[in-house]
Every structure is written in structure tokens, then in C-alpha cells.
Amino acid sequence: MKTPTLHSVLQDCYQLKLEDLKYLKDAIDVLIEAEEKRLSELEADSDWEDKREEKMAATGARGSRGYIESKTIKGCGPYAYLRFRKGGTHHSFYLGKLKP
């Protein structure tokens, strides 16, 4: 399986309809927020602050658009799932193995 590059992803996106591009934009915004959160948690000193941020992201507090959920299935994983709401509908996408 070939690893996608930014260029190949942009080429694929160019083929999408406007509605799908907007949907993709929302999903990418959630991925960016989750990655920023993950990186900031690596630098955090306090367990209390980490738990507070996790709860806020999971409940949609402070304007969070969504979150990445970690799931272990039948002892395997953890696997990452992108979860967010748009237009009153909950969306969920499997992303792959959780980043270390």
C-alpha cells in the first residue's frame, strides 16, 4: 500500500464536489485540533489539566468541533476514530492505529 502524500491527497480532493470538500474541511479541522491537543498534552505537567482537557474535548466544551476516540477491540489496538457532529448528525471515521 502506497503512503499518501500531500500532493496526492490534494489531487484526490480536486475531484470532489463542493459539498464533499466542505465536509472534508470540517473533518480536517477536527484532526488538526486533536493533533494540537495531543502534542500539547505531551508537554503538559499536570494530570489534572490533561483530564480536564480530555473531558472538554469529549463533551464539545469550549467550541470543540469533535475529537479522536481511542478504542481497543478484542484486546487489539488502540485504534483511532474521528468523531464529530455536523448538521445535527454524528459522524464517525476509522483512522487507523493510534499515534504513539
Backbone as JSON Lines, residues from 0, in Angstrom:
{"i":0,"aa":"M","n":[0.84,-1.17,0.0],"ca":[0.0,0.0,0.0],"c":[0.89,1.24,0.0]}
{"i":1,"aa":"K","n":[0.63,2.14,-0.92],"ca":[1.42,3.35,-1.06],"c":[0.98,4.39,-0.03]}
{"i":2,"aa":"T","n":[1.95,5.04,0.61],"ca":[1.67,6.08,1.6],"c":[1.24,7.35,0.87]}
{"i":3,"aa":"P","n":[0.08,7.91,1.23],"ca":[-0.36,9.13,0.55],"c":[0.54,10.31,0.89]}
{"i":4,"aa":"T","n":[0.7,11.2,-0.07],"ca":[1.44,12.44,0.13],"c":[0.45,13.59,0.09]}
{"i":5,"aa":"L","n":[0.9,14.74,0.54],"ca":[0.05,15.92,0.48],"c":[-0.39,16.17,-0.96]}
{"i":6,"aa":"H","n":[0.54,16.02,-1.88],"ca":[0.22,16.25,-3.29],"c":[-0.85,15.27,-3.8]}
{"i":7,"aa":"S","n":[-0.71,13.99,-3.46],"ca":[-1.69,13.01,-3.94],"c":[-3.06,13.24,-3.31]}
{"i":8,"aa":"V","n":[-3.07,13.64,-2.04],"ca":[-4.34,13.92,-1.37],"c":[-5.01,15.13,-2.01]}
{"i":9,"aa":"L","n":[-4.24,16.18,-2.3],"ca":[-4.81,17.36,-2.95],"c":[-5.37,17.03,-4.33]}
{"i":10,"aa":"Q","n":[-4.67,16.16,-5.06],"ca":[-5.18,15.74,-6.37],"c":[-6.52,15.03,-6.22]}
{"i":11,"aa":"D","n":[-6.62,14.17,-5.21],"ca":[-7.89,13.48,-4.97],"c":[-8.98,14.46,-4.58]}
{"i":12,"aa":"C","n":[-8.63,15.43,-3.74],"ca":[-9.61,16.42,-3.28],"c":[-10.13,17.27,-4.44]}
{"i":13,"aa":"Y","n":[-9.28,17.52,-5.4],"ca":[-9.66,18.33,-6.56],"c":[-10.83,17.69,-7.32]}
{"i":14,"aa":"Q","n":[-10.98,16.39,-7.19],"ca":[-12.04,15.66,-7.89],"c":[-13.37,15.69,-7.13]}
{"i":15,"aa":"L","n":[-13.37,16.16,-5.89],"ca":[-14.58,16.13,-5.06],"c":[-15.54,17.27,-5.41]}
{"i":16,"aa":"K","n":[-16.81,17.02,-5.11],"ca":[-17.83,18.06,-5.25],"c":[-17.68,19.04,-4.09]}
{"i":17,"aa":"L","n":[-18.25,20.24,-4.26],"ca":[-18.15,21.28,-3.24],"c":[-18.67,20.79,-1.89]}
{"i":18,"aa":"E","n":[-19.8,20.11,-1.88],"ca":[-20.38,19.61,-0.63],"c":[-19.41,18.67,0.1]}
{"i":19,"aa":"D","n":[-18.76,17.79,-0.66],"ca":[-17.8,16.87,-0.06],"c":[-16.54,17.6,0.42]}
{"i":20,"aa":"L","n":[-16.12,18.63,-0.32],"ca":[-14.97,19.43,0.12],"c":[-15.25,20.11,1.45]}
{"i":21,"aa":"K","n":[-16.45,20.64,1.62],"ca":[-16.82,21.29,2.88],"c":[-16.86,20.28,4.02]}
{"i":22,"aa":"Y","n":[-17.37,19.1,3.75],"ca":[-17.42,18.02,4.73],"c":[-16.01,17.63,5.14]}
{"i":23,"aa":"L","n":[-15.13,17.5,4.15],"ca":[-13.73,17.16,4.4],"c":[-13.05,18.25,5.23]}
{"i":24,"aa":"K","n":[-13.35,19.5,4.94],"ca":[-12.78,20.62,5.7],"c":[-13.14,20.51,7.18]}
{"i":25,"aa":"D","n":[-14.4,20.2,7.48],"ca":[-14.81,20.03,8.88],"c":[-14.04,18.89,9.54]}
{"i":26,"aa":"A","n":[-13.88,17.79,8.83],"ca":[-13.16,16.64,9.38],"c":[-11.69,16.99,9.61]}
{"i":27,"aa":"I","n":[-11.08,17.72,8.69],"ca":[-9.68,18.12,8.84],"c":[-9.51,19.07,10.02]}
{"i":28,"aa":"D","n":[-10.46,19.98,10.21],"ca":[-10.41,20.88,11.37],"c":[-10.37,20.08,12.67]}
{"i":29,"aa":"V","n":[-11.18,19.02,12.75],"ca":[-11.19,18.17,13.95],"c":[-9.85,17.46,14.1]}
{"i":30,"aa":"L","n":[-9.29,16.96,13.01],"ca":[-7.99,16.29,13.07],"c":[-6.89,17.24,13.54]}
{"i":31,"aa":"I","n":[-6.92,18.48,13.07],"ca":[-5.93,19.48,13.48],"c":[-6.06,19.76,14.97]}
{"i":32,"aa":"E","n":[-7.27,20.0,15.44],"ca":[-7.49,20.27,16.86],"c":[-7.01,19.11,17.72]}
{"i":33,"aa":"A","n":[-7.32,17.88,17.29],"ca":[-6.93,16.7,18.06],"c":[-5.41,16.54,18.09]}
{"i":34,"aa":"E","n":[-4.74,16.8,16.98],"ca":[-3.28,16.68,16.95],"c":[-2.63,17.77,17.79]}
{"i":35,"aa":"E","n":[-3.16,18.98,17.74],"ca":[-2.64,20.06,18.59],"c":[-2.82,19.7,20.06]}
{"i":36,"aa":"K","n":[-3.96,19.14,20.39],"ca":[-4.24,18.74,21.77],"c":[-3.27,17.63,22.2]}
{"i":37,"aa":"R","n":[-3.09,16.64,21.34],"ca":[-2.19,15.52,21.66],"c":[-0.78,16.03,21.91]}
{"i":38,"aa":"L","n":[-0.3,16.92,21.07],"ca":[1.05,17.44,21.22],"c":[1.19,18.29,22.48]}
{"i":39,"aa":"S","n":[0.16,19.07,22.77],"ca":[0.23,19.9,23.98],"c":[0.17,19.04,25.24]}
{"i":40,"aa":"E","n":[-0.55,17.92,25.17],"ca":[-0.61,17.02,26.33],"c":[0.73,16.37,26.6]}
{"i":41,"aa":"L","n":[1.53,16.16,25.56],"ca":[2.85,15.6,25.76],"c":[3.73,16.55,26.58]}
{"i":42,"aa":"E","n":[3.44,17.84,26.46],"ca":[4.23,18.85,27.16],"c":[3.63,19.23,28.52]}
{"i":43,"aa":"A","n":[2.4,18.8,28.78],"ca":[1.71,19.21,30.0],"c":[2.36,18.59,31.24]}
{"i":44,"aa":"D","n":[2.36,19.36,32.32],"ca":[2.95,18.89,33.57],"c":[1.92,18.26,34.5]}
{"i":45,"aa":"S","n":[0.66,18.66,34.36],"ca":[-0.34,18.3,35.35],"c":[-1.32,17.26,34.83]}
{"i":46,"aa":"D","n":[-1.52,16.15,35.58],"ca":[-2.54,15.15,35.23],"c":[-3.92,15.77,35.26]}
{"i":47,"aa":"W","n":[-4.15,16.67,36.21],"ca":[-5.46,17.31,36.35],"c":[-5.8,18.08,35.09]}
{"i":48,"aa":"E","n":[-4.86,18.81,34.56],"ca":[-5.1,19.61,33.35],"c":[-5.39,18.7,32.16]}
{"i":49,"aa":"D","n":[-4.66,17.6,32.05],"ca":[-4.89,16.66,30.95],"c":[-6.31,16.11,31.0]}
{"i":50,"aa":"K","n":[-6.75,15.67,32.18],"ca":[-8.1,15.1,32.32],"c":[-9.16,16.15,32.01]}
{"i":51,"aa":"R","n":[-8.94,17.39,32.44],"ca":[-9.88,18.48,32.19],"c":[-10.0,18.72,30.68]}
{"i":52,"aa":"E","n":[-8.88,18.75,29.98],"ca":[-8.89,18.99,28.54],"c":[-9.57,17.84,27.79]}
{"i":53,"aa":"E","n":[-9.32,16.6,28.22],"ca":[-9.96,15.44,27.59],"c":[-11.48,15.53,27.73]}
{"i":54,"aa":"K","n":[-11.94,15.85,28.93],"ca":[-13.37,15.95,29.17],"c":[-13.99,17.07,28.35]}
{"i":55,"aa":"M","n":[-13.3,18.2,28.26],"ca":[-13.83,19.32,27.49],"c":[-13.94,18.96,26.0]}
{"i":56,"aa":"A","n":[-12.95,18.26,25.48],"ca":[-12.98,17.87,24.08],"c":[-14.09,16.86,23.81]}
{"i":57,"aa":"A","n":[-14.23,15.89,24.7],"ca":[-15.23,14.84,24.52],"c":[-16.66,15.37,24.63]}
{"i":58,"aa":"T","n":[-16.86,16.4,25.42],"ca":[-18.21,16.94,25.61],"c":[-18.5,18.1,24.68]}
{"i":59,"aa":"G","n":[-17.51,18.5,23.88],"ca":[-17.71,19.6,22.96],"c":[-17.6,20.96,23.63]}
{"i":60,"aa":"A","n":[-17.06,21.0,24.83],"ca":[-16.93,22.27,25.56],"c":[-15.91,23.16,24.87]}
{"i":61,"aa":"R","n":[-16.03,24.43,25.09],"ca":[-15.12,25.45,24.61],"c":[-14.98,25.41,23.09]}
{"i":62,"aa":"G","n":[-16.07,25.15,22.4],"ca":[-16.07,25.24,20.95],"c":[-15.43,24.08,20.21]}
{"i":63,"aa":"S","n":[-15.11,23.01,20.89],"ca":[-14.51,21.87,20.22],"c":[-15.46,21.34,19.16]}
{"i":64,"aa":"R","n":[-14.93,21.04,17.99],"ca":[-15.76,20.56,16.88],"c":[-15.92,19.06,16.89]}
{"i":65,"aa":"G","n":[-15.03,18.38,17.59],"ca":[-15.06,16.94,17.63],"c":[-13.85,16.43,18.38]}
{"i":66,"aa":"Y","n":[-13.56,15.15,18.2],"ca":[-12.45,14.55,18.93],"c":[-12.03,13.26,18.26]}
{"i":67,"aa":"I","n":[-10.88,12.75,18.68],"ca":[-10.42,11.45,18.23],"c":[-10.55,10.5,19.41]}
{"i":68,"aa":"E","n":[-11.3,9.44,19.21],"ca":[-11.53,8.46,20.26],"c":[-10.6,7.28,20.07]}
{"i":69,"aa":"S","n":[-10.06,6.79,21.18],"ca":[-9.2,5.62,21.18],"c":[-10.03,4.41,21.6]}
{"i":70,"aa":"K","n":[-10.0,3.34,20.8],"ca":[-10.74,2.13,21.14],"c":[-9.83,0.91,21.03]}
{"i":71,"aa":"T","n":[-9.98,0.01,21.99],"ca":[-9.34,-1.29,21.94],"c":[-10.42,-2.31,21.63]}
{"i":72,"aa":"I","n":[-10.19,-3.13,20.62],"ca":[-11.19,-4.08,20.19],"c":[-10.62,-5.49,20.3]}
{"i":73,"aa":"K","n":[-11.26,-6.3,21.14],"ca":[-10.85,-7.68,21.38],"c":[-9.37,-7.77,21.72]}
{"i":74,"aa":"G","n":[-8.91,-6.84,22.56],"ca":[-7.53,-6.84,23.01],"c":[-6.53,-6.28,22.01]}
{"i":75,"aa":"C","n":[-6.99,-5.83,20.86],"ca":[-6.09,-5.26,19.84],"c":[-6.28,-3.76,19.76]}
{"i":76,"aa":"G","n":[-5.25,-3.09,19.31],"ca":[-5.33,-1.64,19.17],"c":[-4.25,-0.98,19.99]}
{"i":77,"aa":"P","n":[-4.45,0.22,20.42],"ca":[-5.67,1.02,20.27],"c":[-5.81,1.58,18.86]}
{"i":78,"aa":"Y","n":[-7.06,1.75,18.45],"ca":[-7.4,2.29,17.15],"c":[-8.02,3.67,17.31]}
{"i":79,"aa":"A","n":[-7.76,4.54,16.34],"ca":[-8.26,5.91,16.4],"c":[-9.51,6.05,15.52]}
{"i":80,"aa":"Y","n":[-10.51,6.73,16.08],"ca":[-11.74,7.04,15.36],"c":[-11.99,8.54,15.45]}
{"i":81,"aa":"L","n":[-12.25,9.18,14.32],"ca":[-12.59,10.59,14.29],"c":[-14.09,10.7,14.5]}
{"i":82,"aa":"R","n":[-14.5,11.5,15.49],"ca":[-15.92,11.69,15.8],"c":[-16.22,13.19,15.78]}
{"i":83,"aa":"F","n":[-17.28,13.57,15.07],"ca":[-17.72,14.96,15.1],"c":[-19.17,15.06,14.67]}
{"i":84,"aa":"R","n":[-19.77,16.2,14.98],"ca":[-21.16,16.48,14.6],"c":[-21.18,17.55,13.53]}
{"i":85,"aa":"K","n":[-22.07,17.36,12.57],"ca":[-22.3,18.38,11.55],"c":[-23.75,18.3,11.15]}
{"i":86,"aa":"G","n":[-24.42,19.45,11.21],"ca":[-25.82,19.48,10.83],"c":[-26.69,18.57,11.68]}
{"i":87,"aa":"G","n":[-26.36,18.42,12.96],"ca":[-27.15,17.58,13.85],"c":[-26.9,16.09,13.7]}
{"i":88,"aa":"T","n":[-25.98,15.72,12.81],"ca":[-25.69,14.31,12.59],"c":[-24.3,13.97,13.13]}
{"i":89,"aa":"H","n":[-24.2,12.85,13.84],"ca":[-22.92,12.39,14.36],"c":[-22.19,11.62,13.26]}
{"i":90,"aa":"H","n":[-20.93,11.94,13.04],"ca":[-20.12,11.27,12.02],"c":[-18.95,10.58,12.7]}
{"i":91,"aa":"S","n":[-18.59,9.42,12.19],"ca":[-17.5,8.63,12.76],"c":[-16.7,8.01,11.62]}
{"i":92,"aa":"F","n":[-15.35,8.14,11.72],"ca":[-14.46,7.59,10.7],"c":[-13.31,6.85,11.37]}
{"i":93,"aa":"Y","n":[-13.03,5.67,10.89],"ca":[-11.87,4.91,11.36],"c":[-10.62,5.55,10.74]}
{"i":94,"aa":"L","n":[-9.61,5.84,11.57],"ca":[-8.39,6.49,11.09],"c":[-7.2,5.54,11.03]}
{"i":95,"aa":"G","n":[-7.22,4.48,11.83],"ca":[-6.09,3.55,11.85],"c":[-5.56,3.41,13.26]}
{"i":96,"aa":"K","n":[-4.37,2.82,13.38],"ca":[-3.73,2.65,14.69],"c":[-3.49,4.02,15.3]}
{"i":97,"aa":"L","n":[-3.71,4.11,16.61],"ca":[-3.5,5.37,17.33],"c":[-2.02,5.75,17.29]}
{"i":98,"aa":"K","n":[-1.75,7.03,17.06],"ca":[-0.38,7.51,17.06],"c":[0.22,7.39,18.46]}
{"i":99,"aa":"P","n":[1.5,7.05,18.56],"ca":[2.13,6.92,19.88],"c":[2.29,8.27,20.56]}
